């Protein structure tokens, strides 16, 4: 979508007689660069993303990204090296859901283009630039010096170039991505208004070490921002976001994508949420304050661009006055709360009243609030013009009295409705006979006649020019007021940020109350070592518990005094995937501050063919699995759902077993590993870090019926009950019966082969552990020293050897 906005062109004196109104193109708006308030209908940010890839021929990409939210004139820059799966780029795109993509044709690799086609929403506009378009690295640096001139060397600290840009100058792709954005905005003629805000930030999509990492696949699998159909129905965002203000809603989305990690920060937020839940009258006071507050964050940006109506400006001042007084009142109430989090937040808000009084002291308003008029002494040019207008009007009134004396009857001045064309016509009675010969009659009614007086032509012309000058002075003064307001932009936005954070905290409190009972505050423990653990009692999925009263809760415990890996078996439709998603959602909600600290949630759930990525189901599985093995730590939660599908049974089983062994013995994350490979439960029965669990089911073999109990319990599932599920799906009975016979025969043959090979030898996983210890202790391989890993491998072997001890011949 592209919209063109035009404006009238000022006429020169030679062209004054022309009847055609000339117009010229003023601005062009696209779906990702909307700045006009009347065109923006979405409260969420609408991003335009500029991407530059350093070496398109490399398997591992290095990217520079510039993200623009034109509604607030906010830029976010990022530079990162990515893996072959483009994990960081995918995470960023899923977080932002851009409305427009800006790229140079031929610059992006095939892998990157496939990812973009797979991840970007269908409504996203693709804007491809030719190689000669946009700015290169050196050109962009020169443009920045022109845009932000200050010191002799603007690239050094202390220059006028924003700090975020200066931090990115060492990244060539990031600078070129910014250059493409600047070039594009210039073509649309909106570059000056947006770039002059100097609102640049650094954007890190993963924020490792700072918060809970939710990569792109996790955001998709757990349905954090949207469901599998691309809408927000049933997503965590839809359920948990209950903000009132537009800027609060935008901030909450950021919170949800990057939950907290530090225990102290989580507990502080939980304290704040608990205070809000305990004081319902405080919520009523806040709601009264927040309702009716316009989108101040966006309007402040428009005021900077001098693209704001006077009526909107006056509403902003009223809103900020209401906001400042309201925050002071809320702060007094919050001082009585048990924690100091809310009161501390409110005390950090600036006092806006002096700033508002300063702005309001500059002007008065017209009756319709359509103009800002300078108060006496606030604008010398305006005061001089007003004095000139008063003098001319006094002269005209004196002239009217002289004409009355000459004619001998009462005269009045008549002005047209517009007050611009026909003014100061002399109105007499229609029957008046004593009219000077040089007067020109303009109109007549039964009662009156209106006359143009040649002697008044010069003062009338002077008056019209003076009034035009006054209108120009009023316009210039309005811009001065906007500029004066913009000087305190950071102060205004600090107050907006305070209200947004409080709005988000109330959203968390409302969500906590809406979840219902039983519910409790999560308890976070720092822990003595590097390994995390979690323990949920009666955990329910937030989506289900709000929609269904009969949702069955489950206890979930991983790590601590139980195994870190839950090997989950059972039939399809039994609730395995829901249980795993429920656990991940519970962690996100807990660390968001709603009701075990980990540093990442990594998932591989639901096999699918990605036609845009040119990847089969099995390839997609292995790509995601590769990322998990690379990024998981002992403080991560890993969810693997039926790894190994899409290839032969033996290959799938081998890969699933190898990955399970790596996670349980070497990586040591908290893990749900759902599988239909029943032999894995036997192969890893000895493993101290693996616990067999399943979703309980009632079976009627005679009727070939299943009753799903949706309860997570200890032990191995009796079967996957594939034929029973086929019966539930309506597969013909004779086909199901035949399938039962074939399944039983396959199971018997497979068991005989496995038992024949197993004899009394150690499982392959245990043999691999033995080989690892041998190489480390003998120095055969130059493996890095890792005492924790060696200790864990030795513990696993100690469990395996007695169980599979060789029998003397």
C-alpha positions in Angstrom: 0.0 0.0 0.0 1.3 3.4 -1.0 -0.5 6.7 -0.3 0.6 10.1 -1.7 -0.1 13.3 0.2 0.0 16.6 -1.7 -0.2 20.3 -0.7 -1.0 23.6 -2.2 1.9 25.5 -3.9 2.3 29.1 -3.0 1.4 31.4 -5.9 3.9 34.0 -7.1 2.7 37.5 -7.9 2.7 36.7 -11.6 0.6 33.6 -11.1 -1.9 35.4 -8.8 -4.5 35.7 -11.5 -4.5 32.0 -12.3 -7.6 30.1 -11.4 -6.1 26.6 -11.2 -4.8 25.7 -7.7 -1.3 24.2 -8.1 -0.4 21.2 -6.0 2.8 19.3 -5.5 3.7 15.9 -4.0 4.5 16.4 -0.4 4.9 12.9 1.2 4.5 9.2 0.3 3.3 6.7 2.9 3.7 3.0 2.7 2.3 0.3 5.1 5.6 0.3 7.1 6.1 4.1 7.2 2.8 5.6 8.2 3.1 8.7 10.3 -0.3 10.3 9.8 -2.5 9.7 12.8 -5.6 9.4 10.6 -4.0 6.5 8.7 -2.7 4.5 11.7 -5.4 2.2 13.0 -3.2 -0.4 14.8 -2.1 0.3 18.4 0.8 -2.1 18.0 4.0 -0.9 16.4 4.2 -1.2 12.6 7.8 -1.9 11.7 9.7 -1.3 8.6 12.8 -3.6 8.7 16.0 -3.0 6.6 18.2 -6.0 6.3 21.8 -6.3 4.9 23.7 -9.6 4.7 27.5 -9.3 4.8 28.4 -12.4 2.7 25.4 -14.0 0.9 27.7 -16.8 -0.2 28.5 -18.0 3.3 26.4 -20.7 5.0 26.5 -18.8 8.3 25.2 -15.3 7.8 26.3 -12.0 9.3 23.5 -9.5 9.3 23.0 -5.8 9.9 19.4 -4.8 10.7 17.7 -1.4 11.0 14.2 -1.4 12.4 11.9 1.7 12.2 8.6 2.3 14.0 7.5 5.4 12.1 4.6 6.2 14.4 7.0 7.0 17.2 10.1 7.7 15.1 12.0 5.0 16.9 15.0 3.2 15.3 16.5 0.0 16.5 19.8 -1.2 15.1 21.3 -4.7 15.4 24.3 -6.6 14.1 24.9 -10.3 14.7 26.4 -13.4 13.3 23.8 -16.1 12.7 23.8 -19.9 12.2 22.8 -21.8 9.1 19.2 -21.9 10.3 19.1 -18.1 10.8 17.9 -18.5 14.4 18.5 -14.9 15.5 17.0 -13.4 12.3 13.9 -15.7 12.7 13.6 -14.7 16.4 13.7 -11.0 15.5 11.2 -11.3 12.7 8.7 -13.3 14.8 9.0 -10.7 17.6 8.5 -7.7 15.3 6.1 -9.1 12.6 7.2 -6.3 10.2 4.8 -4.6 7.9 7.5 -3.8 5.3 10.8 -5.4 4.4 13.6 -3.3 2.8 16.5 -5.1 1.2 18.9 -4.8 -1.7 18.1 -7.2 -4.6 20.8 -9.9 -4.9 22.2 -9.2 -1.4 20.3 -11.9 0.5 21.3 -15.5 0.3 19.0 -18.3 -0.8 18.7 -19.6 2.8 17.8 -16.1 4.1 15.2 -15.6 1.4 13.6 -18.9 2.2 13.4 -18.0 5.9 11.9 -14.6 5.1 9.2 -16.2 2.9 8.4 -18.7 5.6 8.3 -16.3 8.6 7.0 -13.0 7.3 3.3 -12.4 7.4 1.5 -12.4 4.1 0.6 -8.7 4.4 4.2 -7.7 4.6 5.4 -5.5 1.8 8.7 -6.5 0.1 10.6 -3.4 -1.1 13.7 -4.4 -3.1 16.2 -1.8 -3.9 18.6 -1.9 -6.9 22.3 -2.0 -6.1 22.7 1.7 -7.2 20.0 2.7 -4.7 20.5 3.2 -1.0 23.8 4.4 0.6 27.0 2.4 0.9 29.1 2.4 4.1 31.1 5.6 3.3 28.1 7.3 1.9 26.1 6.6 5.0 28.8 8.0 7.2 28.8 11.2 5.2 25.0 11.4 5.4 25.2 11.0 9.2 27.7 13.9 9.4 25.3 16.0 7.4 22.3 15.0 9.4 23.9 15.4 12.8 26.6 18.1 12.5 28.2 19.1 15.8 31.9 18.7 16.4 34.9 18.5 14.1 34.8 14.7 14.2 31.2 13.6 14.7 32.2 10.0 14.9 34.0 10.5 18.2 32.3 10.4 21.5 30.8 13.7 22.3 29.6 14.3 18.7 26.0 14.9 17.8 25.5 11.5 16.2 23.3 9.4 18.5 25.2 6.9 20.7 23.4 3.8 19.3 24.6 4.7 15.8 28.2 5.4 17.1 28.2 1.9 18.7 27.3 0.3 15.4 29.8 2.1 13.2 32.2 -0.9 13.3 29.5 -3.1 11.7 29.4 -2.5 8.0 26.1 -4.4 7.3 24.4 -2.5 10.1 25.6 0.9 8.8 24.5 -0.1 5.2 21.1 -1.2 6.5 20.7 2.2 8.1 21.9 3.9 4.9 19.2 2.0 2.9 16.6 3.2 5.4 17.7 6.8 5.2 17.7 6.7 1.4 14.2 5.1 1.4 12.8 7.7 3.8 14.2 10.5 1.7 12.5 9.1 -1.4 9.2 9.2 0.6 10.0 12.8 1.8 9.6 11.9 5.4 13.3 11.6 6.4 13.8 14.9 8.1 10.8 14.6 10.5 11.8 11.1 11.6 15.6 11.3 11.7 15.6 14.6 13.6 14.1 12.8 16.6 17.5 11.1 17.1 15.6 8.2 18.7 18.1 5.3 18.1 18.5 2.2 20.2 20.4 -1.1 20.1 18.2 -4.1 19.5 19.3 -7.6 20.6 16.6 -10.2 19.7 18.1 -12.9 22.0 19.4 -10.9 25.0 21.4 -13.9 26.3 22.4 -13.5 29.9 19.8 -10.7 30.4 16.5 -12.5 30.2 14.7 -15.7 29.4 15.6 -16.5 25.8 12.6 -17.4 23.6 13.9 -18.0 20.1 11.7 -17.9 17.0 10.8 -21.6 17.1 9.8 -21.4 20.7 7.6 -18.3 20.1 5.9 -20.3 17.3 5.6 -23.7 19.1 4.4 -22.3 22.4 2.1 -19.9 20.6 3.4 -16.9 22.5 2.4 -14.2 20.1 0.1 -16.0 17.6 -1.4 -19.4 16.9 -0.5 -21.7 14.1 -3.1 -20.0 11.9 -1.4 -16.6 12.2 -3.9 -14.9 14.5 -3.6 -14.1 18.1 -6.6 -16.1 19.2 -5.6 -18.5 22.0 -2.0 -17.1 22.2 -0.4 -16.1 25.5 -0.4 -12.5 24.2 -4.2 -12.6 23.7 -4.8 -14.1 27.2 -2.3 -12.1 29.3 -2.4 -8.7 27.7 -5.0 -6.6 29.5 -3.5 -3.1 29.2 -5.6 0.0 28.8 -3.2 2.4 27.1 -1.8 1.9 23.6 1.8 2.5 24.7 1.2 0.0 27.6 0.1 -2.6 25.1 3.2 -2.1 23.0 5.5 -2.4 26.1 3.7 -5.6 27.2 4.5 -7.3 24.0 8.2 -6.6 24.6 7.9 -8.0 28.2 6.3 -11.1 26.9 9.0 -11.8 24.3 11.7 -11.3 26.9 10.7 -12.4 30.4 13.0 -11.7 33.3 15.8 -14.0 34.4 17.3 -12.6 37.6 15.6 -13.9 40.7 15.7 -10.6 42.4 14.0 -8.8 39.5 11.4 -11.5 39.2 10.5 -11.4 42.9 10.4 -7.6 42.8 7.9 -7.7 40.0 5.9 -10.4 41.8 5.8 -8.1 44.9 4.4 -5.3 42.8 1.8 -7.6 41.2 0.7 -8.9 44.6 0.3 -5.4 45.9 -1.9 -4.5 43.0 -4.0 -7.7 43.5 -4.4 -6.8 47.2 -5.7 -3.2 46.5 -8.6 -3.2 44.1 -9.5 0.4 44.8 -6.0 1.3 43.6 -6.9 -0.3 40.3 -10.1 1.7 40.0 -8.1 4.9 40.6 -5.6 3.9 37.9 -8.3 2.9 35.4 -9.9 6.3 35.9 -6.6 7.9 35.1 -5.6 5.8 32.2 -8.9 5.8 30.3 -9.1 8.6 27.9 -5.4 9.2 27.8 -4.5 9.5 24.1 -1.5 7.7 22.5 1.0 10.2 24.0 4.1 8.4 22.7 3.0 8.8 19.1 1.7 12.3 19.5 4.9 13.5 21.1 6.7 12.3 17.9 4.2 14.2 15.7 4.7 17.4 17.7 8.5 17.0 17.1 7.7 16.7 13.4 5.4 19.8 13.7 2.7 17.7 12.2 0.2 18.0 15.0 -3.2 19.8 15.1 -3.6 22.5 17.7 -6.6 20.7 19.1 -4.5 17.6 19.5 -1.7 19.6 21.1 -4.1 21.1 23.7 -5.4 17.6 24.4 -1.8 16.4 25.0 -1.2 19.2 27.5 -4.5 18.4 29.3 -3.6 14.7 29.3 -0.1 15.3 30.7 -1.5 17.5 33.4 -4.0 14.8 34.3 -1.2 12.2 34.1 1.1 14.2 36.4 -1.5 14.9 39.0 -2.8 11.3 38.8 0.6 9.7 39.3 1.2 11.9 42.3 -2.1 10.8 43.8 -1.3 7.1 43.0 2.1 7.5 44.6 0.5 8.7 47.9 -1.7 5.5 48.0 1.2 3.3 46.9 3.3 4.5 49.9 1.1 2.3 52.1 1.8 -0.9 50.2 3.9 -3.7 51.7 6.6 -3.5 49.0 8.2 -0.4 47.6 8.2 -1.4 44.0 5.0 0.5 42.9 5.8 3.6 45.0 9.4 3.6 43.7 8.2 3.4 40.1 5.8 6.3 40.7 8.4 8.5 42.4 10.6 8.0 39.4 8.1 9.9 37.2 9.0 13.5 36.6 6.9 16.4 37.8 5.4 17.8 34.6 3.4 20.7 36.1 6.2 23.3 35.8 6.9 22.3 32.2 3.1 22.5 31.4 2.8 25.8 33.1 5.8 27.1 31.1 4.2 26.1 27.8 0.7 27.4 28.7 2.2 30.8 29.8 3.2 31.4 26.2 -0.2 31.5 24.6 -4.0 31.9 24.8 -6.5 30.1 22.7 -9.2 31.2 20.2 -12.8 30.4 21.0 -12.7 27.2 18.9 -9.2 26.2 20.1 -8.1 26.3 16.5 -5.1 28.6 17.0 -2.5 29.4 19.6 -2.3 33.2 20.1 0.8 34.6 21.8 0.3 36.3 25.1 1.6 39.9 25.4 5.3 40.1 25.2 5.8 36.5 24.0 6.2 37.3 20.3 7.5 40.7 19.3 6.6 40.2 15.6 3.0 39.3 16.5 2.7 42.2 18.9 3.9 44.6 16.2 1.4 43.3 13.7 -1.4 43.5 16.2 -0.5 47.1 16.9 -0.5 47.8 13.2 -4.0 46.2 12.7 -5.4 48.2 15.7 -4.2 51.5 14.2 -5.6 50.7 10.7 -9.0 49.7 12.3 -9.1 52.9 14.4 -8.4 54.9 11.2 -11.2 53.1 9.4 -13.6 53.8 12.3 -12.6 57.5 12.3 -13.2 57.6 8.6 -16.7 56.1 9.1 -17.6 58.9 11.5 -16.5 61.5 9.0 -18.7 59.9 6.3 -21.7 59.9 8.7 -21.2 63.6 9.3 -20.9 64.3 5.5 -24.0 62.2 4.6 -26.0 63.1 7.6 -27.2 59.6 8.5 -26.2 56.5 10.4 -23.6 54.3 8.6 -22.2 50.8 9.4 -19.4 48.6 8.1 -20.5 45.3 6.5 -18.2 42.2 6.1 -18.7 39.1 4.1 -19.1 35.8 6.0 -15.6 34.7 5.2 -14.2 38.0 6.4 -11.5 38.0 3.7 -12.9 39.1 0.3 -15.5 41.8 0.9 -14.8 43.8 4.0 -15.5 47.3 5.1 -18.3 47.9 2.7 -20.4 50.9 3.9 -24.0 49.9 4.5 -26.7 52.6 4.2 -30.5 52.6 4.1 -31.8 51.5 0.7 -33.6 54.8 0.3 -30.6 57.0 1.2 -30.2 59.7 -1.5 -27.2 61.6 -0.3 -24.6 59.2 -1.6 -21.2 60.5 -3.0 -20.8 60.0 -6.7 -17.6 58.0 -6.5 -19.2 55.3 -4.3 -19.7 52.0 -6.1 -22.8 49.9 -5.1 -22.0 46.3 -4.5 -25.4 44.9 -3.5 -28.9 46.0 -2.4 -31.9 44.7 -0.6 -35.2 46.2 0.3 -33.8 47.6 3.5 -30.1 48.4 2.9 -27.5 49.1 0.2 -23.8 48.2 0.4 -21.1 50.5 -1.1 -17.5 50.2 -2.0 -15.7 53.5 -1.0 -12.6 54.2 -3.1 -11.1 56.3 -0.4 -10.9 53.2 1.8 -9.2 51.0 -0.7 -5.7 51.7 0.5 -6.3 51.1 4.3 -8.3 48.0 3.5 -5.5 46.6 1.4 -3.1 47.4 4.2 -5.4 45.7 6.7 -5.6 42.6 4.5 -1.8 42.4 4.3 -1.5 42.9 8.0 -3.9 40.2 8.7 -2.1 37.8 6.4 1.1 38.7 8.2 -0.6 38.0 11.5 -1.7 34.5 10.3 1.9 33.8 9.3 3.1 35.0 12.7 0.5 32.8 14.4 1.7 29.8 12.4 5.4 30.6 13.2 4.5 31.0 16.8 2.7 27.6 16.9 5.9 26.1 15.6 7.8 27.9 18.3 5.5 26.5 21.0 5.9 23.0 19.5 9.7 23.4 19.5 9.6 24.6 23.1 7.5 21.5 24.0 10.0 19.3 22.1 12.9 20.5 24.2 11.5 18.5 27.1 10.7 15.4 24.9 12.7 13.0 27.2 10.8 14.3 30.2 7.4 13.8 28.6 8.4 10.3 27.4 9.7 9.3 30.9 6.2 10.0 32.3 4.7 8.0 29.5 7.0 5.1 30.2 6.0 5.2 33.9 2.4 4.9 33.0 3.1 2.2 30.5 5.0 0.1 33.1 2.3 0.5 35.6 -0.3 -0.5 33.0 1.7 -3.7 32.2 1.9 -4.5 36.0 -1.8 -4.1 36.2 -2.2 -6.4 33.2 -0.2 -9.1 35.0 -2.3 -8.6 38.1 -5.6 -8.9 36.1 -4.3 -12.0 34.4 -3.3 -13.5 37.7 -6.8 -13.0 39.1 -8.5 -14.2 35.9 -6.7 -17.6 36.0 -8.7 -18.5 39.1 -8.1 -21.0 41.8 -6.1 -22.9 42.7 -3.2 -20.5 42.1 -0.2 -19.4 44.0 2.8 -17.1 43.8 5.8 -18.9 42.3 8.8 -19.3 44.5 12.2 -18.8 42.9 15.4 -20.1 44.4 18.8 -19.0 43.2 20.2 -22.5 43.6 23.6 -23.6 44.7 24.9 -24.8 41.3 24.5 -24.2 37.7 21.6 -26.6 37.2 18.0 -25.4 37.3 15.0 -27.3 38.5 11.3 -26.8 38.4 8.4 -28.0 40.5 4.8 -27.2 39.5 1.8 -28.5 41.5 -1.6 -28.6 39.9 -0.3 -26.8 36.8 -2.9 -25.8 34.2 -2.5 -24.3 30.7 -3.6 -20.7 30.9 -5.5 -20.9 27.6 -7.5 -24.0 28.6 -8.2 -22.9 32.2 -9.9 -19.7 31.0 -12.0 -21.6 28.4 -12.7 -24.9 30.0 -13.8 -25.5 33.6 -12.9 -29.2 33.4 -9.3 -28.9 32.4 -7.2 -31.5 34.2 -4.2 -30.1 36.1 -0.9 -31.9 36.4 2.1 -31.9 38.7 5.3 -31.3 36.8 8.7 -31.8 38.5 12.1 -31.9 36.7 15.5 -31.7 38.4 16.3 -31.4 42.1 15.7 -34.7 43.7 14.2 -36.3 40.6 15.6 -37.0 37.1 16.1 -33.9 34.9 14.7 -35.6 31.8 11.2 -36.9 31.5 10.9 -39.6 28.8 7.3 -39.3 27.8 5.4 -42.1 26.1 1.7 -42.7 25.3 -0.9 -42.5 22.5 -1.6 -39.7 20.2 -4.3 -37.3 21.5 -3.3 -38.4 25.0 -2.2 -34.9 26.0 1.6 -35.1 25.8 2.1 -32.0 23.7 -0.4 -30.0 25.8 1.5 -31.1 29.0 4.8 -29.9 27.5 3.4 -26.6 26.2 1.7 -26.1 29.5 5.0 -26.4 31.3 6.8 -24.0 29.0 3.9 -21.5 29.3 4.0 -21.9 33.1 7.7 -20.9 33.2 7.1 -17.9 30.9 4.2 -16.7 33.0 6.2 -17.2 36.2 9.2 -15.3 35.0 7.0 -12.6 33.5 5.7 -12.0 37.0 2.2 -13.6 37.0 1.8 -16.5 39.3 12.1 -22.1 37.8 14.4 -19.8 36.7 15.8 -21.0 33.4 17.8 -19.1 30.8 16.1 -20.5 27.7 13.2 -22.5 26.5 14.0 -24.5 23.4 11.4 -26.5 21.6 10.9 -28.9 18.7 7.2 -29.7 18.5 4.9 -30.7 15.8 6.4 -32.0 12.6 5.6 -30.1 9.4 6.9 -29.7 5.9 8.2 -26.1 5.3 7.7 -25.6 1.6 9.2 -22.1 1.6 12.4 -23.3 3.3 12.7 -26.2 0.9 13.0 -28.5 3.8 11.2 -31.8 4.5 9.7 -32.8 7.9 12.8 -34.7 8.9 15.2 -31.8 7.8 13.1 -29.3 9.8 13.3 -31.6 12.8 17.1 -31.9 12.6 17.6 -28.2 12.0 15.7 -27.4 15.2 17.4 -30.2 17.1 20.8 -28.9 16.0 20.0 -25.5 17.5 18.9 -27.1 20.7 22.0 -29.2 21.1 24.1 -26.1 20.4 22.3 -23.6 22.7 21.0 -25.6 25.6 22.5 -25.2 29.0 21.8 -26.8 32.5 19.5 -23.9 33.1 17.4 -24.4 29.9 14.1 -26.1 29.4 14.2 -28.3 26.3 11.0 -29.8 24.8 11.4 -32.5 22.1 8.2 -34.0 20.6 8.5 -37.2 18.7 12.0 -36.6 17.3 12.9 -39.0 14.5 9.8 -38.9 12.4 10.1 -38.6 8.6 12.8 -41.2 8.1 13.1 -44.9 8.5 12.2 -46.4 11.9 15.8 -47.5 12.7 17.4 -44.2 11.6 14.8 -42.2 13.6 15.2 -44.4 16.7 19.0 -44.1 16.4 18.9 -40.3 16.2 16.3 -40.0 19.0 18.5 -42.2 21.2 21.7 -40.3 20.5 20.1 -36.9 21.2 18.5 -38.2 24.4 21.8 -39.5 25.6 23.6 -36.2 24.8 21.0 -34.2 26.7 20.7 -36.5 29.7 24.4 -37.2 30.2 26.3 -34.2 28.8 24.1 -31.1 28.4 21.9 -31.7 31.4 19.0 -29.3 30.7 15.5 -29.8 32.1 13.8 -31.8 29.4 10.6 -33.3 28.2 11.3 -35.9 25.5 8.1 -37.3 24.0 8.5 -40.4 21.8 6.7 -43.4 20.3 10.0 -45.4 20.3 9.2 -47.7 23.2 12.7 -49.3 23.1 14.2 -46.1 24.3 12.6 -46.7 27.7 14.5 -50.0 28.0 17.8 -48.6 26.6 17.8 -45.8 29.2 16.2 -47.6 32.1 19.5 -47.4 33.9 20.0 -43.7 33.4 19.8 -41.7 36.7 18.9 -38.5 34.8 16.0 -40.0 32.8 12.5 -40.7 34.3 9.9 -42.6 32.4 6.5 -40.9 32.4 3.3 -41.2 30.4 -0.2 -39.8 30.0 -2.6 -42.2 31.7 -5.2 -43.9 29.6 -8.1 -46.3 30.1 -8.2 -49.1 27.4 -11.0 -51.4 26.3 -9.3 -53.8 24.0 -12.6 -55.7 23.2 -14.3 -52.5 21.9 -11.0 -51.0 20.7 -11.8 -47.9 22.7 -9.6 -45.4 24.6 -10.5 -43.0 27.4 -7.9 -40.3 27.8 -7.4 -39.3 31.4 -4.9 -36.5 30.6 -2.9 -37.2 33.8 0.9 -37.2 33.8 2.1 -40.2 35.8 5.2 -42.2 36.4 6.1 -45.3 34.3 6.1 -46.4 30.7 2.9 -46.4 28.6 1.6 -49.8 27.8 1.5 -49.0 24.1 1.1 -46.1 21.7 -2.4 -47.5 20.9 -2.2 -46.4 17.3 -4.9 -48.8 16.2 -7.2 -47.6 18.9 -6.7 -44.0 17.7 -7.4 -45.2 14.2 -10.7 -46.6 15.4 -11.5 -43.2 17.1 -10.8 -41.5 13.8 -13.4 -43.7 12.0 -11.1 -46.0 10.1 -13.2 -49.0 9.0 -13.3 -51.8 11.6 -11.9 -54.5 9.3 -8.9 -52.3 8.5 -8.3 -51.7 12.2 -8.5 -55.4 13.0 -6.0 -56.3 10.3 -3.7 -53.5 11.6 -3.8 -54.9 15.1 -2.6 -58.3 13.9 0.2 -56.7 11.9 1.2 -54.5 14.8 1.4 -57.4 17.2 3.5 -59.4 14.8 5.9 -56.5 14.2 6.2 -55.9 17.9 7.0 -59.5 18.6 9.7 -59.7 15.8 11.3 -56.5 16.9 11.4 -57.6 20.6 13.1 -60.9 19.6 15.7 -59.1 17.5 16.5 -56.6 20.3 16.7 -59.3 23.0 18.9 -61.4 20.8 21.4 -58.6 20.3 21.2 -57.2 23.9 22.3 -60.4 25.8 24.2 -59.0 28.8 26.3 -56.3 27.3 26.1 -52.6 28.2 23.8 -50.4 26.2 25.4 -48.4 23.4 24.9 -45.2 25.3 26.8 -46.5 28.3 29.5 -47.9 26.1 29.9 -44.4 24.6 30.2 -42.9 28.1 32.9 -45.5 28.9 34.8 -44.5 25.8 34.5 -40.8 26.6 36.0 -41.4 30.1 38.8 -43.5 28.6 39.8 -40.8 26.1 39.7 -38.1 28.8 41.7 -40.0 31.4 44.3 -41.4 28.9 44.6 -38.2 27.0 43.9 -40.0 23.7 41.8 -37.0 22.6 42.5 -33.4 23.4 39.1 -32.9 25.0 38.4 -29.8 27.1 38.5 -30.4 30.9 34.9 -30.5 32.3 34.7 -31.9 35.8 30.9 -31.6 36.0 30.5 -33.6 32.8 33.1 -36.3 33.9 31.3 -36.6 37.2 27.9 -37.0 35.5 29.2 -39.6 33.0 30.8 -41.6 35.8 27.5 -41.5 37.8 25.6 -42.9 34.8 28.1 -45.7 34.4 27.9 -46.6 38.0 24.1 -47.1 37.5 24.5 -49.0 34.3 27.3 -51.5 35.2 25.5 -53.4 38.0 22.3 -53.5 36.0 24.1 -55.1 33.0 26.9 -57.0 34.8 28.5 -59.7 32.6 27.7 -63.2 33.8 30.7 -65.5 34.2 30.9 -68.2 31.5 
